[in-house]
């Protein structure tokens, strides 16, 4: 099983950052491919994409000004399987990617992802007061995993804030 390729280029509007690929994503080679993951649906319902994309179209998000990456490359069954060493290494790699590509907004798909990256414990949804990488706005959104207990409407409303933020930054 191979790590997924990043879909990144310079000056993107938003880079979506997950924990790591699911086993299904690692198997098929596309982001958010697990049937229970609602990432593609959330992007569409929040107005970030004009239609609901399929995992196989993940690379086409670049045309919309969006990128995709993860804090850890290795696919696992769940985030709990990620080691401290992988997070430590991933933190450095991710920081370098954000400096290199300098997106307007880094959207962390899950509080846990941002906690691992920023080493902060108390985190609210939305824009963070202080960014980890200067010049990049940190935005924390709920995970799109089917395991998340939040209602889809609540999740979508937070992603709608991201849609508004993107409009302001244009």
Backbone torsions as a table, in degrees:
resi	resn	phi	psi	omega
1	UNK	NA	126.8	-176.2
2	UNK	-95.6	148.8	170.7
3	UNK	-63.3	152.1	179.0
4	UNK	-76.7	146.6	173.9
5	UNK	-72.5	146.8	172.4
6	UNK	-71.3	152.1	171.1
7	UNK	-117.3	90.6	-175.0
8	UNK	-136.7	148.4	168.1
9	UNK	-153.5	169.8	-175.2
10	UNK	-69.9	149.1	173.0
11	UNK	59.9	36.7	176.3
12	UNK	-71.1	156.6	175.0
13	UNK	-69.2	-48.3	-176.5
14	UNK	-139.9	136.6	168.3
15	UNK	-114.1	123.7	177.9
16	UNK	-89.6	128.5	-175.3
17	UNK	-121.6	118.9	178.6
18	UNK	-103.4	177.6	174.5
19	UNK	-63.4	-64.8	-177.6
20	UNK	-169.8	166.6	180.0
21	UNK	-68.5	148.4	172.2
22	UNK	-74.2	167.6	177.0
23	UNK	-60.6	-39.0	179.2
24	UNK	-62.6	-45.1	178.3
25	UNK	-62.1	-41.4	177.7
26	UNK	-62.5	-35.9	179.7
27	UNK	-68.6	-47.6	-174.6
28	UNK	-93.5	-12.8	176.8
29	UNK	80.0	21.9	179.4
30	UNK	-136.0	149.0	-176.9
31	UNK	-71.5	144.5	175.0
32	UNK	52.2	47.5	-175.6
33	UNK	-89.0	-14.1	-179.8
34	UNK	-63.7	131.7	-177.5
35	UNK	-55.5	-32.1	-177.6
36	UNK	-81.9	-7.6	-179.7
37	UNK	-82.8	133.7	-172.9
38	UNK	-104.1	15.1	-175.9
39	UNK	-51.3	-52.3	-175.3
40	UNK	-65.6	-38.1	178.1
41	UNK	-66.4	-44.0	-179.7
42	UNK	-61.7	-44.9	179.6
43	UNK	-57.8	-42.8	-179.2
44	UNK	-69.9	-48.6	-177.5
45	UNK	-63.0	-27.7	-179.0
46	UNK	-86.0	-5.0	179.9
47	UNK	87.6	6.7	179.4
48	UNK	-75.9	-29.1	176.2
49	UNK	-125.2	148.3	-177.8
50	UNK	-70.5	-16.6	178.6
51	UNK	-154.1	173.3	177.8
52	UNK	-83.9	115.0	178.5
53	UNK	-80.2	163.0	175.9
54	UNK	-104.3	155.2	179.3
55	UNK	-52.1	-34.7	-179.1
56	UNK	-64.8	-15.3	-179.2
57	UNK	-99.9	11.9	-173.6
58	UNK	-52.4	-39.5	-178.6
59	UNK	-66.8	-21.5	-178.6
60	UNK	-75.1	-11.7	176.9
61	UNK	-62.0	-25.9	177.8
62	UNK	-56.0	-35.1	179.5
63	UNK	-65.5	-24.2	179.1
64	UNK	-90.7	-3.7	-178.4
65	UNK	91.6	19.7	-178.5
66	UNK	-117.6	143.3	175.5
67	UNK	-121.4	167.4	-179.2
68	UNK	-136.2	133.6	172.8
69	UNK	-156.8	178.5	179.8
70	UNK	-136.9	157.9	176.9
71	UNK	-73.1	-29.7	177.4
72	UNK	-128.3	136.0	-176.5
73	UNK	-79.7	-34.5	-170.5
74	UNK	-68.3	125.2	175.0
75	UNK	-67.1	138.1	176.6
76	UNK	-140.3	166.1	177.6
77	UNK	-65.3	-42.0	179.1
78	UNK	-148.7	161.7	-178.0
79	UNK	-60.4	-27.6	179.8
80	UNK	-62.1	-17.9	-179.6
81	UNK	-83.2	-5.1	-179.5
82	UNK	-79.6	134.9	-177.8
83	UNK	-86.3	160.1	176.0
84	UNK	-57.5	-39.7	-179.4
85	UNK	-63.8	-41.3	179.2
86	UNK	-64.3	-40.5	177.2
87	UNK	-64.5	-44.0	-178.3
88	UNK	-59.9	-47.6	177.9
89	UNK	-66.2	-43.6	-178.2
90	UNK	-63.0	-36.3	178.5
91	UNK	-58.5	-46.1	-179.1
92	UNK	-66.8	-45.7	-179.4
93	UNK	-62.1	-45.2	-178.5
94	UNK	-64.2	-43.2	179.3
95	UNK	-59.0	-42.5	179.0
96	UNK	-65.5	-38.7	177.5
97	UNK	-62.8	-44.5	-179.1
98	UNK	-65.2	-37.8	177.2
99	UNK	-66.8	-43.6	-177.4
100	UNK	-65.9	-48.9	-173.3
101	UNK	-90.7	-16.0	-178.7
102	UNK	32.3	68.3	173.6
103	UNK	-69.4	160.9	176.2
104	UNK	-67.7	-43.2	-175.6
105	UNK	-131.7	135.5	170.1
106	UNK	-105.5	115.6	179.1
107	UNK	-102.3	115.4	-179.6
108	UNK	-89.2	118.3	-175.4
109	UNK	-85.3	77.5	-178.9
110	UNK	124.6	137.5	178.2
111	UNK	-60.5	-38.7	-178.6
112	UNK	-59.9	-36.9	178.5
113	UNK	-62.1	-46.7	-178.7
114	UNK	-69.1	-35.8	177.0
115	UNK	-61.5	-42.8	179.5
116	UNK	-65.9	-38.6	-176.7
117	UNK	-75.7	-47.4	-173.7
118	UNK	-87.5	-18.0	-174.1
119	UNK	63.8	18.9	175.3
120	UNK	-92.0	148.7	-179.1
121	UNK	-99.0	-46.1	-175.4
122	UNK	-93.3	112.6	-174.5
123	UNK	-133.5	133.4	175.0
124	UNK	-99.2	161.6	175.0
125	UNK	-67.9	153.1	173.4
126	UNK	93.5	-154.4	-176.6
127	UNK	-66.6	135.1	177.5
128	UNK	-93.1	142.6	-177.7
129	UNK	-59.8	-41.4	-177.8
130	UNK	-120.2	130.8	178.1
131	UNK	-91.4	151.0	177.5
132	UNK	-72.2	-42.8	179.1
133	UNK	-109.7	119.9	-177.5
134	UNK	-55.9	134.3	178.1
135	UNK	90.3	-8.0	178.6
136	UNK	-113.4	124.2	178.3
137	UNK	-77.0	127.0	176.2
138	UNK	-91.0	125.5	179.1
139	UNK	-126.4	125.7	-180.0
140	UNK	-106.1	123.2	-179.8
141	UNK	-120.8	158.7	177.7
142	UNK	-63.5	151.9	174.0
143	UNK	-63.0	148.0	178.8
144	UNK	-91.9	2.1	-179.7
145	UNK	-59.1	144.4	176.5
146	UNK	-66.1	-14.3	179.8
147	UNK	-78.3	-16.3	-179.5
148	UNK	-67.7	132.2	-175.1
149	UNK	-83.7	-9.3	179.5
150	UNK	-66.4	149.2	175.9
151	UNK	-70.7	147.0	-178.6
152	UNK	-57.2	-37.3	179.6
153	UNK	-61.9	-38.9	178.4
154	UNK	-65.7	-43.7	179.8
155	UNK	-61.9	-48.6	-178.7
156	UNK	-60.4	-38.4	-179.2
157	UNK	-63.0	-34.5	177.3
158	UNK	-70.8	-39.9	177.3
159	UNK	-67.9	-27.4	175.6
160	UNK	-65.0	-32.8	175.1
161	UNK	-62.2	-36.7	177.7
162	UNK	-66.3	-40.2	177.1
163	UNK	-59.4	-44.9	179.0
164	UNK	-64.8	-42.0	179.0
165	UNK	-60.7	-42.9	179.6
166	UNK	-60.6	-43.2	179.1
167	UNK	-61.1	-41.1	179.4
168	UNK	-64.2	-32.1	-175.6
169	UNK	-86.3	-0.9	179.6
170	UNK	-86.4	NA	NA
